[in-house]
Amino acid sequence: MALRKINYLLISCLSCSVLISIKSVNCELEIGECWSQPCLNGATCRDTVGAYVCACAPGFLGARCELDVGQCASRPCLHGGLCVDAGNRYSCDCSGSGYTGTHCETLAPPCWSEPCHNNATCEDSGDNYTCHCLPGYAGAQCESHVHQCASSPCQAGGQCVELEPFGRLAGLPPSFRHPGAPGYVCTCPPGFTGIHCEEDIDECSSHPCQNGGTCENLPGGYTCRCPLDGPSGTFYGGRDCSDVLLGCAHHPCLHQGTCVPHLRDGRHGFRCLCPPGHAGPVCEAVTTLAFSGHGFLRVASGPAAAPARGQACHVALRFQTDRPDALLLFRGDGDASVKLELLGGRLHLSARVRDGPGVLLSVPRDTSDGEWHAVEVAFAETVTLSLTGGACEEGCLAQAPSPFAGGRATCAFRSSFLGGFPAGTTSVALLGADDVPPAPPFEGCLQDVTIDGHRVTLESVSPGWSLNVGAGCARRGPCHGQPCGGRGRCAHLEPGRPCDCDPPHAGPGCLAGRFCRQSRLPATVCGNEQRNLTCYNGGNCTELPAGPACLCGEGFAGERCEEDVDECASGPCLHGGRCRDLRGRFQCLCGAAFAGERCELDLAGHLLPDDVLTATGSLTLVSLLLILLLAVAAAVAAANKRATQGSYSPSRQEREGSRVEMWSLVPPPALERLV
């Protein structure tokens, strides 16, 4: 029996192909099959009862893992990851799968794959992403290059240069950095800076102007306004006011024209600023025209005189007259007309087309005052009438839509008439029987007349095209020489009546009026055949070496002593006193609480203070009544004395005091007025 057990054990051991040491006769001990390391290729051996099991490494198979079948055979990479066999190991390439990890098992963020191009910034947003492109690029992944110079971003004439995506440009500013820069660069012209050349460099900061010149900064440069050195009369010019200008050294401008020198291309020259009434390079041409009687002046016009396209037909002139009704200008042909005239002293412009609507413009200001007034008329889409001078010192304007449809230009009229028409010709004959006759002929002076840019002078008028028109103007306004003599204001209310007189003065020169005594002193006459003088208001006519002259008495002035000096002009009366002008002096009519020559005494504050009134009580009232009685008695005595002085003597009145007129009231004594 024992022998059979041993033989069975031997047979079993031979089948295991290992060396077994028999320790027990009865086989009660377990044998370790992994002791001999039967598993190959890094497999793990696991011992079992009477056997072993090999756990193969990836890529191997067999009882002992002796078969090499590849690392990727088991498809270890998930979610479409690419398995890469590397001998006895592998790796998973998760690119494009949207996952990460050893086996592509973890969901990756959207920006993990770097989907944005051209250095754009990727921003995760849930299961999606957003690409923030650098300037010059566009598209969902910033894959498109944008031509930014197409929008002309550079200002002030700067040149736009596109940037290459991965290059550098020669001549860029030293501070330029390509990463993060826009897709273009602006090359700025001199005088400008900034990303888009939007900043104007202030060239005046270096104070380039010399000799007191004022610097004015300009886009891309500067200009110097050079002064006139008053004491020496030296002009400075040039770019920086450093050159002495010699163009006006010989005073070339005539008729008090202002000479302005200049320096151009190294050559000295000048320009004359002519006063009103003169024109030409040296103000040699007289542009003032005097109209007398039934005068007129015709100016030829036509298509050749039409202005350039887009410009308005234009008429400008200055006039001086004391006539309330007068024709200034007429332009017309058989179909249309334009009239500029004075009606009731007001400026009127009428423009009309036959069988069509007309336009009537007016300026409600009196212009028949003998002073100069400037008028401008422009014809375009609208008709514009402007007046300057007199009551329109700042300019008066009237406008209306033009009646000339179809772009008709008024400067295409065949003729223009200034001041009136030739004998037997009126605007009715020129335009048609339905037209309203114009105002009477103009009497006065016209100056600086320009029609469609052409200046009108007597030299420019054809012979026989004018009548009773002369060069220059000797007319003076009705207020010249102070015709009202200080007894009123020259207002030119109507022709022949220029003065608005103060009562009781009246008449053309405020010399007439009703007075209780003679108000005008005798007039004296002296002189010779060359010069005769009449001295008014007691003026003494005296022969001097230069000729006869009037020596005025106190209170009068002027060449003929015709001006009554206003002693109240300085406001001498105080505390609201009313000043009355007398000859050579003034008189203050004071209020109830003031007295004195200038109303300078405060009776309530000095003569009768509140504390005195309170203390004296009824005694004060009695004193006031007594003073009142004394004052009445003094007034009666003075009146009786005046009544017995006899007849009027001019010489004695002049010695004893000034004239007393009917409207002159003697103010009561101060204390009497206090009550």
C-alpha positions as CSV (number, residue, x, y, z in Angstrom):
1,M,0.0,0.0,0.0
2,A,2.7,2.5,0.9
3,L,4.5,1.7,-2.3
4,R,1.4,2.5,-4.4
5,K,1.1,6.0,-2.8
6,I,4.7,6.8,-3.6
7,N,4.3,5.8,-7.2
8,Y,1.2,8.0,-7.6
9,L,2.9,11.0,-6.2
10,L,5.8,10.4,-8.5
11,I,3.5,10.3,-11.5
12,S,1.7,13.5,-10.4
13,C,4.9,15.3,-9.9
14,L,6.3,14.3,-13.3
15,S,3.2,15.9,-14.9
16,C,4.0,19.3,-13.3
17,S,7.5,19.4,-15.0
18,V,9.1,20.8,-11.9
19,L,11.4,19.4,-9.3
20,I,9.4,18.4,-6.3
21,S,11.0,17.5,-3.0
22,I,9.0,15.0,-1.1
23,K,8.9,16.0,2.5
24,S,6.2,13.8,3.7
25,V,5.5,10.2,3.2
26,N,1.8,11.0,3.2
27,C,1.8,14.1,0.7
28,E,0.2,16.4,3.3
29,L,2.3,19.4,2.3
30,E,1.2,22.0,-0.5
31,I,3.7,22.5,-3.3
32,G,4.3,26.3,-4.6
33,E,3.9,26.1,-8.4
34,C,5.0,29.8,-9.0
35,W,8.3,29.2,-7.3
36,S,9.9,28.5,-10.6
37,Q,8.5,31.8,-12.2
38,P,6.8,30.2,-15.0
39,C,5.1,33.4,-16.4
40,L,7.0,35.3,-19.1
41,N,7.1,38.9,-20.4
42,G,6.4,40.6,-17.1
43,A,3.3,38.6,-16.4
44,T,2.2,38.1,-12.9
45,C,2.0,34.5,-11.5
46,R,-0.8,33.5,-9.3
47,D,-0.5,30.1,-7.3
48,T,-3.5,27.8,-7.1
49,V,-4.0,24.2,-5.7
50,G,-1.9,22.0,-7.8
51,A,-1.4,24.7,-10.5
52,Y,-0.7,28.4,-11.3
53,V,-2.2,31.2,-13.4
54,C,-0.3,33.9,-15.4
55,A,-1.8,37.4,-15.6
56,C,-0.3,38.7,-18.8
57,A,0.8,42.2,-19.4
58,P,-1.0,44.1,-22.2
59,G,0.0,42.8,-25.6
60,F,0.8,39.2,-24.5
61,L,-1.2,36.0,-24.4
62,G,-0.7,32.3,-23.6
63,A,-0.6,30.1,-20.5
64,R,2.8,31.5,-19.7
65,C,2.2,34.9,-21.6
66,E,4.7,33.8,-24.1
67,L,2.8,35.2,-27.1
68,D,3.3,38.9,-28.1
69,V,0.1,40.2,-29.7
70,G,0.7,44.1,-29.7
71,Q,0.0,46.8,-27.0
72,C,-3.0,48.3,-28.9
73,A,-4.8,45.1,-29.6
74,S,-7.1,45.6,-26.7
75,R,-8.1,49.2,-27.9
76,P,-7.3,50.9,-24.6
77,C,-7.9,54.5,-25.9
78,L,-11.4,55.7,-25.4
79,H,-13.6,58.3,-27.3
80,G,-11.8,57.8,-30.6
81,G,-8.3,58.3,-29.1
82,L,-5.4,57.0,-31.3
83,C,-3.4,54.2,-29.6
84,V,0.3,54.4,-30.3
85,D,2.3,51.1,-29.8
86,A,5.7,51.5,-28.2
87,G,7.1,48.0,-27.8
88,N,6.0,46.8,-24.4
89,R,3.8,49.9,-23.8
90,Y,1.4,52.2,-25.6
91,S,0.1,55.8,-25.4
92,C,-3.2,57.4,-26.4
93,D,-3.3,60.5,-28.7
94,C,-6.5,62.3,-27.7
95,S,-6.1,65.1,-30.3
96,G,-9.4,66.1,-31.9
97,S,-11.4,63.8,-29.7
98,G,-12.4,66.5,-27.2
99,Y,-11.1,64.3,-24.3
100,T,-7.9,64.1,-22.3
101,G,-6.3,61.6,-19.9
102,T,-4.2,58.4,-20.2
103,H,-7.0,56.6,-22.1
104,C,-8.8,59.8,-23.4
105,E,-11.4,59.2,-20.7
106,T,-11.7,62.8,-19.4
107,L,-13.8,65.5,-21.3
108,A,-11.4,68.3,-22.2
109,P,-12.4,72.1,-22.1
110,P,-13.1,73.7,-25.6
111,C,-10.0,75.8,-25.6
112,W,-7.7,72.9,-24.7
113,S,-7.3,72.1,-28.4
114,E,-6.2,75.7,-29.2
115,P,-8.7,76.3,-32.0
116,C,-7.9,80.0,-32.4
117,H,-5.4,81.1,-35.0
118,N,-3.0,84.1,-35.4
119,N,-2.3,84.4,-31.7
120,A,-5.9,85.0,-30.8
121,T,-7.1,84.5,-27.3
122,C,-9.5,81.6,-26.6
123,E,-12.2,81.9,-24.0
124,D,-14.2,78.9,-22.8
125,S,-17.9,79.3,-22.5
126,G,-19.5,76.0,-21.4
127,D,-19.2,73.4,-24.1
128,N,-18.1,76.0,-26.7
129,Y,-15.4,78.6,-27.0
130,T,-14.9,82.2,-28.3
131,C,-11.8,83.5,-30.2
132,H,-10.8,87.1,-29.5
133,C,-8.9,88.2,-32.6
134,L,-6.0,90.6,-32.8
135,P,-6.5,93.7,-34.9
136,G,-6.3,92.9,-38.5
137,Y,-7.9,89.4,-38.2
138,A,-11.5,88.1,-38.3
139,G,-13.5,84.9,-38.5
140,A,-14.7,82.4,-35.9
141,Q,-11.2,81.2,-35.3
142,C,-9.5,84.4,-36.4
143,E,-8.3,82.7,-39.5
144,S,-9.0,85.6,-42.0
145,H,-6.7,88.6,-42.5
146,V,-8.6,91.9,-42.7
147,H,-7.3,94.8,-44.9
148,Q,-7.8,97.7,-42.5
149,C,-6.3,100.4,-44.7
150,A,-9.4,100.0,-46.9
151,S,-11.4,102.2,-44.4
152,S,-8.8,105.0,-44.6
153,P,-8.3,105.3,-40.9
154,C,-5.3,107.7,-41.1
155,Q,-6.3,111.4,-40.7
156,A,-4.6,114.7,-41.9
157,G,-3.3,113.0,-45.0
158,G,-1.4,110.2,-43.1
159,Q,-0.3,107.2,-45.1
160,C,-1.8,103.8,-44.0
161,V,0.6,100.8,-44.1
162,E,-0.7,97.2,-43.7
163,L,1.2,95.0,-41.2
164,E,2.4,91.6,-42.3
165,P,1.1,88.8,-40.0
166,F,4.6,87.6,-39.0
167,G,7.0,90.3,-40.1
168,R,8.3,93.7,-39.3
169,L,8.3,96.9,-41.3
170,A,11.2,99.2,-41.8
171,G,10.8,102.7,-40.6
172,L,8.3,102.0,-37.8
173,P,8.4,104.3,-34.7
174,P,11.0,103.2,-32.1
175,S,8.2,102.6,-29.6
176,F,6.3,100.3,-31.9
177,R,5.8,96.7,-30.8
178,H,4.4,94.3,-33.3
179,P,2.6,91.9,-30.8
180,G,-0.8,93.4,-30.0
181,A,-0.4,96.2,-32.6
182,P,-3.2,97.0,-34.9
183,G,-3.2,95.6,-38.4
184,Y,-1.9,98.9,-39.8
185,V,0.4,101.8,-39.1
186,C,-0.2,105.4,-39.9
187,T,2.8,107.4,-41.2
188,C,1.9,111.0,-40.3
189,P,2.9,114.1,-42.3
190,P,4.9,116.8,-40.5
191,G,3.0,118.6,-37.8
192,F,0.8,115.6,-36.8
193,T,1.2,112.7,-34.5
194,G,-1.0,110.0,-32.8
195,I,-2.1,106.5,-33.8
196,H,-4.3,107.9,-36.5
197,C,-2.4,111.3,-37.0
198,E,-5.3,112.9,-35.1
199,E,-3.1,115.1,-32.9
200,D,-2.0,118.5,-34.2
201,I,1.4,119.4,-32.9
202,D,1.5,123.0,-31.5
203,E,4.3,124.6,-33.5
204,C,3.7,127.8,-31.6
205,S,5.0,126.3,-28.4
206,S,8.6,127.1,-29.5
207,H,7.6,130.8,-29.9
208,P,8.9,131.2,-33.5
209,C,7.5,134.7,-34.2
210,Q,9.9,137.6,-33.7
211,N,9.6,141.3,-33.2
212,G,6.3,141.1,-31.3
213,G,4.6,138.8,-33.9
214,T,1.6,136.8,-32.7
215,C,1.8,133.1,-33.5
216,E,-1.3,131.2,-34.7
217,N,-1.2,127.5,-34.8
218,L,-2.5,125.9,-38.0
219,P,-3.0,122.2,-38.9
220,G,0.4,121.0,-39.7
221,G,2.1,124.4,-39.3
222,Y,1.8,127.9,-38.0
223,T,1.6,131.5,-39.2
224,C,2.9,134.7,-37.7
225,R,0.8,137.9,-37.6
226,C,3.4,140.6,-37.7
227,P,2.7,143.9,-36.0
228,L,3.3,147.5,-37.1
229,D,5.9,149.2,-35.0
230,G,4.0,152.4,-34.2
231,P,6.9,154.8,-33.2
232,S,9.2,153.9,-36.1
233,G,6.5,153.0,-38.6
234,T,8.4,149.8,-39.5
235,F,6.6,146.8,-40.9
236,Y,7.9,143.3,-40.3
237,G,7.1,140.3,-42.4
238,G,8.3,137.0,-43.5
239,R,7.5,133.6,-42.0
240,D,8.8,134.6,-38.6
241,C,8.3,138.4,-38.7
242,S,12.1,138.7,-39.0
243,D,12.2,140.7,-42.3
244,V,11.8,144.5,-42.5
245,L,9.2,145.2,-45.2
246,L,10.0,148.1,-47.6
247,G,7.0,148.1,-49.9
248,C,5.3,151.1,-48.3
249,A,8.5,153.1,-47.8
250,H,7.4,155.7,-50.4
251,H,3.7,155.9,-49.3
252,P,2.2,154.9,-52.7
253,C,-1.5,154.8,-51.7
254,L,-3.5,157.8,-52.7
255,H,-6.6,159.4,-51.0
256,Q,-5.6,158.3,-47.5
257,G,-5.5,154.7,-48.5
258,T,-3.8,152.3,-46.0
259,C,-0.7,150.7,-47.3
260,V,0.0,147.1,-46.3
261,P,3.5,145.8,-47.4
262,H,4.4,142.2,-48.1
263,L,7.3,140.0,-49.1
264,R,6.7,137.3,-51.7
265,D,9.4,135.2,-53.3
266,G,12.0,137.5,-52.0
267,R,10.4,140.6,-53.6
268,H,9.0,143.5,-51.7
269,G,5.5,144.8,-52.6
270,F,2.4,146.4,-51.2
271,R,-1.4,146.4,-51.2
272,C,-3.6,149.4,-50.7
273,L,-6.7,149.3,-48.6
274,C,-8.8,152.0,-50.1
275,P,-11.3,154.1,-48.1
276,P,-15.0,154.3,-49.3
277,G,-15.3,156.1,-52.6
278,H,-12.0,155.0,-54.0
279,A,-10.5,151.9,-55.7
280,G,-7.6,150.7,-57.8
281,P,-4.1,149.5,-57.1
282,V,-3.2,152.8,-55.4
283,C,-6.8,154.0,-54.7
284,E,-6.5,156.3,-57.7
285,A,-10.1,155.6,-59.0
286,V,-13.0,157.7,-57.7
287,T,-16.0,155.4,-57.2
288,T,-18.4,158.1,-55.8
289,L,-21.1,159.4,-58.1
290,A,-23.2,162.5,-57.5
291,F,-26.7,162.5,-59.1
292,S,-28.4,165.9,-59.5
293,G,-31.7,166.8,-61.2
294,H,-33.1,164.1,-63.4
295,G,-29.9,162.1,-63.7
296,F,-29.3,158.5,-64.7
297,L,-26.5,156.1,-65.5
298,R,-26.8,153.1,-67.7
299,V,-24.6,150.0,-67.2
300,A,-24.5,147.4,-69.9
301,S,-24.8,143.7,-68.9
302,G,-25.6,140.4,-70.6
303,P,-24.7,136.8,-70.8
304,A,-21.0,137.6,-70.9
305,A,-21.2,139.2,-67.5
306,A,-22.9,136.2,-65.9
307,P,-20.9,134.7,-62.9
308,A,-19.6,131.3,-62.7
309,R,-21.9,128.4,-62.1
310,G,-22.9,128.0,-58.5
311,Q,-22.3,131.7,-57.7
312,A,-25.0,134.2,-57.0
313,C,-25.7,137.4,-58.9
314,H,-24.8,140.2,-56.6
315,V,-25.3,144.0,-56.4
316,A,-23.7,146.2,-53.8
317,L,-23.6,150.0,-53.3
318,R,-23.6,152.8,-50.8
319,F,-26.0,155.8,-51.0
320,Q,-26.5,159.1,-49.3
321,T,-29.7,161.2,-49.7
322,D,-32.2,163.3,-47.9
323,R,-35.0,162.4,-50.3
324,P,-37.6,159.9,-48.9
325,D,-38.6,158.6,-52.3
326,A,-36.0,157.8,-55.0
327,L,-35.0,155.1,-57.5
328,L,-31.6,153.5,-56.7
329,L,-31.4,150.7,-59.3
330,F,-33.5,149.1,-62.0
331,R,-32.6,145.9,-63.9
332,G,-34.9,144.3,-66.4
333,D,-35.9,143.2,-69.8
334,G,-39.2,142.3,-71.5
335,D,-40.0,139.4,-69.1
336,A,-38.6,140.2,-65.7
337,S,-37.3,143.1,-63.6
338,V,-35.7,144.1,-60.3
339,K,-36.1,147.4,-58.6
340,L,-34.3,148.9,-55.6
341,E,-35.8,152.1,-54.4
342,L,-36.6,154.3,-51.4
343,L,-40.3,154.7,-50.5
344,G,-41.1,156.9,-47.5
345,G,-37.4,156.7,-46.5
346,R,-37.4,152.9,-46.3
347,L,-35.5,150.6,-48.6
348,H,-37.6,148.4,-50.8
349,L,-36.6,145.6,-53.3
350,S,-39.1,144.2,-55.7
351,A,-38.5,141.4,-58.2
352,R,-41.1,140.0,-60.5
353,V,-41.6,137.9,-63.6
354,R,-44.4,138.6,-66.1
355,D,-47.5,136.4,-65.4
356,G,-45.7,135.1,-62.3
357,P,-45.5,135.8,-58.6
358,G,-43.3,138.6,-57.4
359,V,-41.1,139.2,-54.4
360,L,-41.2,142.4,-52.2
361,L,-38.6,142.9,-49.5
362,S,-38.2,146.0,-47.3
363,V,-36.2,147.1,-44.4
364,P,-38.2,149.3,-41.9
365,R,-35.5,151.8,-41.2
366,D,-35.3,155.5,-42.2
367,T,-32.5,155.9,-44.7
368,S,-33.3,159.5,-46.0
369,D,-31.2,161.1,-43.2
370,G,-28.3,162.3,-45.4
371,E,-25.9,159.7,-43.9
372,W,-24.2,156.9,-45.8
373,H,-25.9,153.5,-45.9
374,A,-24.6,150.3,-47.5
375,V,-26.9,147.9,-49.4
376,E,-26.2,144.4,-50.7
377,V,-28.6,142.3,-52.9
378,A,-27.9,138.7,-53.8
379,F,-29.9,136.4,-56.1
380,A,-29.7,132.6,-55.8
381,E,-32.2,130.1,-54.5
382,T,-33.4,133.0,-52.3
383,V,-33.3,136.8,-52.7
384,T,-31.4,138.5,-49.9
385,L,-31.5,142.2,-49.1
386,S,-29.2,143.6,-46.4
387,L,-28.7,147.1,-45.1
388,T,-25.9,148.5,-43.0
389,G,-25.5,151.9,-41.4
390,G,-27.6,154.3,-39.4
391,A,-30.2,152.4,-37.4
392,C,-28.9,149.2,-38.9
393,E,-25.4,149.5,-37.5
394,E,-25.2,145.8,-36.9
395,G,-26.9,145.0,-40.2
396,C,-30.6,144.4,-41.1
397,L,-31.6,141.4,-43.3
398,A,-34.6,140.4,-45.3
399,Q,-35.0,137.2,-47.4
400,A,-37.5,135.5,-49.6
401,P,-37.6,132.6,-52.2
402,S,-36.5,133.7,-55.7
403,P,-39.2,134.3,-58.2
404,F,-36.9,133.4,-61.1
405,A,-37.7,129.7,-61.8
406,G,-35.6,127.4,-63.9
407,G,-32.3,128.8,-62.7
408,R,-32.7,132.1,-64.6
409,A,-29.9,134.5,-63.6
410,T,-30.8,138.1,-63.0
411,C,-27.3,139.1,-64.1
412,A,-28.3,138.1,-67.7
413,F,-30.5,141.2,-67.9
414,R,-29.6,143.4,-70.8
415,S,-29.3,146.7,-69.0
416,S,-29.1,148.2,-65.5
417,F,-30.1,151.8,-64.7
418,L,-28.8,153.7,-61.7
419,G,-30.7,156.7,-60.3
420,G,-33.3,157.0,-63.0
421,F,-34.1,156.6,-66.7
422,P,-33.4,158.7,-69.8
423,A,-36.1,161.2,-70.7
424,G,-39.2,159.5,-72.1
425,T,-38.2,156.1,-70.8
426,T,-39.6,154.3,-67.7
427,S,-39.7,150.8,-66.3
428,V,-43.2,150.6,-67.9
429,A,-41.7,150.7,-71.3
430,L,-39.0,148.3,-70.4
431,L,-41.2,145.7,-68.7
432,G,-44.8,146.2,-69.8
433,A,-47.9,148.2,-69.1
434,D,-48.8,146.2,-66.0
435,D,-45.7,147.3,-64.2
436,V,-45.9,149.9,-61.4
437,P,-43.9,153.1,-62.2
438,P,-40.8,153.5,-60.1
439,A,-40.0,156.1,-57.5
440,P,-38.8,159.6,-58.6
441,P,-35.2,160.0,-59.8
442,F,-32.5,159.8,-57.2
443,E,-30.8,162.9,-55.9
444,G,-27.8,162.3,-53.8
445,C,-24.6,160.3,-54.0
446,L,-23.9,156.6,-54.8
447,Q,-20.6,155.0,-53.9
448,D,-18.7,151.8,-54.5
449,V,-21.3,150.4,-56.9
450,T,-20.6,146.8,-58.0
451,I,-22.9,144.8,-60.3
452,D,-22.0,141.1,-60.6
453,G,-18.5,141.8,-59.5
454,H,-17.9,144.7,-61.9
455,R,-17.2,148.1,-60.3
456,V,-19.0,151.1,-61.8
457,T,-17.2,154.3,-62.4
458,L,-17.7,157.2,-64.9
459,E,-14.7,156.0,-66.8
460,S,-16.3,152.6,-67.3
461,V,-19.6,154.0,-68.7
462,S,-20.0,154.5,-72.5
463,P,-20.4,158.1,-73.7
464,G,-24.0,159.3,-73.8
465,W,-25.1,156.7,-71.2
466,S,-25.3,159.1,-68.3
467,L,-26.9,162.4,-67.5
468,N,-26.4,164.8,-64.6
469,V,-23.9,162.5,-63.0
470,G,-20.5,163.6,-61.8
471,A,-17.6,162.2,-59.9
472,G,-17.2,162.8,-56.2
473,C,-19.8,164.0,-53.7
474,A,-20.0,167.5,-52.1
475,R,-23.3,166.8,-50.3
476,R,-23.3,167.0,-46.6
477,G,-25.9,165.5,-44.3
478,P,-28.6,167.8,-42.9
479,C,-27.1,167.4,-39.4
480,H,-23.7,168.7,-40.5
481,G,-22.6,171.8,-38.5
482,Q,-25.0,171.3,-35.6
483,P,-27.9,173.2,-37.2
484,C,-30.0,172.9,-34.0
485,G,-27.5,175.1,-32.0
486,G,-27.8,173.1,-28.8
487,R,-31.5,173.9,-28.5
488,G,-32.6,170.6,-29.8
489,R,-31.5,167.3,-31.4
490,C,-30.9,166.9,-35.1
491,A,-33.3,164.0,-36.0
492,H,-34.2,164.9,-39.6
493,L,-37.8,164.3,-39.1
494,E,-38.7,165.5,-42.7
495,P,-36.9,167.4,-45.5
496,G,-36.4,171.0,-44.4
497,R,-37.0,170.2,-40.7
498,P,-33.9,168.5,-39.3
499,C,-34.3,169.6,-35.6
500,D,-36.4,168.1,-32.8
501,C,-36.5,171.3,-30.6
502,D,-36.6,171.6,-26.9
503,P,-39.5,173.7,-25.6
504,P,-40.0,176.6,-26.0
505,H,-37.7,176.7,-29.0
506,A,-39.1,176.0,-32.4
507,G,-38.4,176.5,-36.1
508,P,-35.9,174.9,-38.5
509,G,-32.9,175.7,-36.3
510,C,-34.8,175.9,-33.0
511,L,-34.4,179.7,-33.1
512,A,-38.0,180.7,-32.9
513,G,-40.4,180.6,-29.9
514,R,-42.5,182.6,-27.5
515,F,-40.6,184.2,-24.6
516,C,-41.7,186.8,-22.1
517,R,-38.5,188.6,-22.7
518,Q,-36.0,188.7,-25.5
519,S,-34.0,185.5,-25.5
520,R,-31.6,186.1,-28.3
521,L,-28.9,188.6,-28.0
522,P,-28.2,191.0,-30.9
523,A,-26.3,189.6,-33.9
524,T,-23.2,191.4,-35.2
525,V,-22.0,191.2,-38.8
526,C,-18.5,191.8,-40.0
527,G,-16.1,190.5,-42.6
528,N,-15.1,191.4,-46.1
529,E,-15.8,190.2,-49.7
530,Q,-14.0,187.0,-49.2
531,R,-15.7,186.0,-45.9
532,N,-18.8,187.3,-44.2
533,L,-19.6,186.4,-40.6
534,T,-22.7,186.8,-38.5
535,C,-22.1,186.3,-34.8
536,Y,-25.1,185.2,-32.9
537,N,-26.0,185.4,-29.2
538,G,-24.0,188.5,-28.5
539,G,-20.8,187.2,-30.1
540,N,-18.2,189.9,-30.8
541,C,-17.1,189.9,-34.4
542,T,-13.3,190.6,-34.3
543,E,-10.8,191.1,-37.1
544,L,-7.9,188.7,-36.5
545,P,-4.7,188.2,-38.6
546,A,-6.2,185.1,-40.1
547,G,-9.5,186.9,-40.8
548,P,-12.7,187.8,-39.0
549,A,-13.8,185.6,-36.2
550,C,-16.6,185.5,-33.6
551,L,-15.5,185.8,-29.9
552,C,-18.4,184.2,-28.0
553,G,-19.8,185.3,-24.7
554,E,-20.2,183.2,-21.7
555,G,-22.4,180.1,-22.3
556,F,-22.0,180.0,-26.1
557,A,-19.6,178.3,-28.5
558,G,-19.2,177.5,-32.1
559,E,-17.9,179.2,-35.2
560,R,-20.7,181.8,-35.1
561,C,-21.5,181.4,-31.3
562,E,-24.6,179.5,-32.4
563,E,-24.2,176.7,-29.8
564,D,-25.7,177.1,-26.4
565,V,-23.3,175.3,-24.0
566,D,-25.2,172.8,-21.8
567,E,-24.0,173.4,-18.3
568,C,-26.2,170.6,-17.1
569,A,-24.3,168.0,-19.1
570,S,-22.1,167.2,-16.2
571,G,-25.0,166.5,-13.9
572,P,-24.1,169.0,-11.2
573,C,-27.3,168.7,-9.1
574,L,-27.2,166.2,-6.2
575,H,-29.8,164.2,-4.4
576,G,-32.2,163.9,-7.4
577,G,-32.3,167.7,-8.1
578,R,-33.4,168.7,-11.6
579,C,-30.9,170.8,-13.5
580,R,-32.1,173.7,-15.7
581,D,-29.6,175.1,-18.2
582,L,-29.2,178.9,-18.2
583,R,-26.8,181.1,-20.2
584,G,-23.3,180.6,-18.7
585,R,-24.6,178.8,-15.7
586,F,-27.1,176.3,-14.4
587,Q,-29.9,176.2,-11.7
588,C,-30.8,173.2,-9.5
589,L,-34.4,172.7,-8.6
590,C,-34.1,170.7,-5.4
591,G,-36.5,168.3,-3.7
592,A,-38.4,169.2,-0.5
593,A,-35.7,167.8,1.9
594,F,-32.6,169.4,0.1
595,A,-31.3,172.9,-0.5
596,G,-28.2,174.7,-1.7
597,E,-26.7,175.6,-5.1
598,R,-26.3,172.0,-6.0
599,C,-29.0,170.5,-3.6
600,E,-26.1,169.4,-1.4
601,L,-27.7,170.4,1.9
602,D,-29.8,167.7,3.6
603,L,-32.4,169.6,5.5
604,A,-33.9,166.6,7.3
605,G,-30.5,165.4,8.4
606,H,-28.8,168.7,9.4
607,L,-31.4,171.4,10.2
608,L,-34.0,169.4,11.9
609,P,-32.8,166.1,13.3
610,D,-35.3,163.6,14.8
611,D,-34.1,164.1,18.4
612,V,-34.6,167.9,18.1
613,L,-38.1,167.5,16.8
614,T,-39.0,165.1,19.5
615,A,-37.6,167.4,22.3
616,T,-39.1,170.7,21.1
617,G,-42.5,169.4,20.2
618,S,-45.0,172.2,19.7
619,L,-42.3,174.9,20.0
620,T,-40.8,173.6,16.6
621,L,-44.2,173.9,14.9
622,V,-44.5,177.5,16.1
623,S,-41.0,178.3,14.8
624,L,-41.8,176.9,11.4
625,L,-44.9,178.9,11.0
626,L,-43.0,182.1,11.9
627,I,-40.3,181.3,9.3
628,L,-43.1,180.7,6.7
629,L,-44.6,184.1,7.3
630,L,-41.2,185.8,6.9
631,A,-40.6,184.0,3.7
632,V,-43.9,185.0,2.2
633,A,-43.2,188.6,3.2
634,A,-39.8,188.5,1.5
635,A,-41.3,187.1,-1.7
636,V,-43.9,189.8,-1.9
637,A,-41.3,192.5,-1.4
638,A,-39.2,191.0,-4.1
639,A,-42.1,190.9,-6.5
640,N,-42.9,194.6,-5.9
641,K,-39.3,195.5,-6.5
642,R,-39.3,193.7,-9.9
643,A,-42.5,195.4,-10.9
644,T,-41.1,198.9,-10.4
645,Q,-37.8,198.3,-12.2
646,G,-39.0,200.0,-15.5
647,S,-38.6,199.0,-19.1
648,Y,-36.4,196.3,-20.5
649,S,-32.8,197.2,-21.3
650,P,-30.7,194.4,-23.0
651,S,-27.4,195.8,-22.0
652,R,-28.5,196.2,-18.3
653,Q,-30.0,192.8,-18.3
654,E,-26.8,191.3,-19.5
655,R,-24.9,193.1,-16.8
656,E,-27.2,192.2,-14.0
657,G,-27.9,188.5,-14.8
658,S,-29.0,186.0,-17.3
659,R,-32.2,186.2,-19.4
660,V,-35.4,185.1,-17.7
661,E,-37.9,183.3,-19.9
662,M,-41.6,182.6,-19.5
663,W,-41.0,179.0,-18.5
664,S,-38.3,179.9,-15.9
665,L,-39.8,179.4,-12.5
666,V,-38.1,180.8,-9.4
667,P,-37.8,177.9,-6.9
668,P,-39.2,178.7,-3.4
669,P,-36.8,179.0,-0.5
670,A,-35.7,175.8,1.0
671,L,-37.3,176.3,4.4
672,E,-40.6,177.2,2.8
673,R,-40.6,174.0,0.8
674,L,-39.9,172.0,3.9
675,V,-43.3,172.9,5.3
